[in-house]
Amino acid sequence: MSENAQPVFSIEKLYVKDLSVEVPGAPQIFLERETPQVNVQLRTEGQVVEEGVYEVTLTVTVNARIGEDRNLFLVEVAQAGIFQIRNLPEGELEPVMMIGCPNILFPYAREAVSDAVTRAGFQPVLLSPVNFESLYQSQRQQAIQQAVEQASGEVPIQ
């Protein structure tokens, strides 16, 4: 990296990579009056497309259940983006891909989830804002702890 090379970050393309909606109990499930329990899971992945160009995918899975055994709906959205990221100091690429890019992708994923749930015939699910920096730090800490446990051969009691 040359001394005067400025860091570059640009959005090349944002798109829905995958969208899945399942309503396994239809049509009977629409007669239910119970309030469902909604579980939300997030996963972020990044990969190299070409030199200095990366694809980051934020996958949001929303599962609504009534009781322990009945799924109301399951929606999974993989919101992706292609980003040009160049001339970053060593060690800063991963945080940009796992914090900055998901912050850009999240509003689009949130809209896609809400739209898919509404089109499936349910009240919209509005996802709360996510602190991707905190999420990234806790995942890193967890990975470090697992590496230490594996190196020492100790297995935590659960």
VENBELKA-V615442 format. One record per residue. N is the residue number from 1. RES is the residue in one letter. BURIAL is + if it has 9 or more other C-alpha atoms within 8 Angstrom, else -. D_CENTER is the distance of its C-alpha to the mean C-alpha in whole Angstrom. Layout:
# VENBELKA-V615442
((N RES BURIAL D_CENTER) (N RES BURIAL D_CENTER))
This chain:
# VENBELKA-V615442
((1 M - 31) (2 S - 34) (3 E - 35) (4 N - 35) (5 A - 31) (6 Q - 29) (7 P - 25) (8 V + 24) (9 F - 20) (10 S - 20) (11 I + 18) (12 E - 19) (13 K - 17) (14 L + 14) (15 Y - 14) (16 V + 12) (17 K + 12) (18 D - 12) (19 L + 13) (20 S - 14) (21 V + 16) (22 E - 19) (23 V + 22) (24 P - 24) (25 G + 26) (26 A - 27) (27 P - 30) (28 Q - 31) (29 I - 28) (30 F - 28) (31 L - 31) (32 E - 30) (33 R - 30) (34 E - 28) (35 T - 25) (36 P + 22) (37 Q - 20) (38 V - 16) (39 N - 13) (40 V - 10) (41 Q - 7) (42 L - 4) (43 R - 4) (44 T + 5) (45 E - 8) (46 G + 11) (47 Q - 14) (48 V + 18) (49 V - 19) (50 E - 22) (51 E - 24) (52 G - 22) (53 V + 20) (54 Y + 16) (55 E + 13) (56 V + 10) (57 T + 7) (58 L + 3) (59 T + 4) (60 V + 5) (61 T + 8) (62 V + 11) (63 N + 14) (64 A + 17) (65 R + 20) (66 I + 24) (67 G - 26) (68 E - 25) (69 D - 25) (70 R - 25) (71 N + 21) (72 L + 21) (73 F + 18) (74 L + 15) (75 V + 13) (76 E + 10) (77 V + 9) (78 A + 7) (79 Q + 8) (80 A + 10) (81 G + 12) (82 I + 15) (83 F + 16) (84 Q + 20) (85 I + 20) (86 R + 23) (87 N + 26) (88 L + 24) (89 P - 25) (90 E - 25) (91 G - 22) (92 E - 20) (93 L + 18) (94 E - 15) (95 P + 15) (96 V + 15) (97 M + 12) (98 M + 10) (99 I + 11) (100 G + 12) (101 C + 11) (102 P + 7) (103 N + 10) (104 I - 11) (105 L + 9) (106 F + 8) (107 P - 11) (108 Y + 11) (109 A + 8) (110 R + 10) (111 E - 13) (112 A + 13) (113 V + 12) (114 S + 15) (115 D + 17) (116 A + 16) (117 V + 17) (118 T + 20) (119 R - 21) (120 A - 21) (121 G - 24) (122 F - 22) (123 Q - 22) (124 P - 19) (125 V - 16) (126 L - 15) (127 L - 12) (128 S - 13) (129 P - 12) (130 V - 10) (131 N - 12) (132 F + 9) (133 E - 13) (134 S - 14) (135 L - 11) (136 Y + 11) (137 Q - 15) (138 S - 15) (139 Q - 13) (140 R - 16) (141 Q - 18) (142 Q - 18) (143 A - 18) (144 I - 21) (145 Q - 22) (146 Q - 22) (147 A - 24) (148 V - 27) (149 E + 27) (150 Q + 27) (151 A - 30) (152 S - 32) (153 G - 32) (154 E - 31) (155 V - 29) (156 P - 28) (157 I - 29) (158 Q - 27))
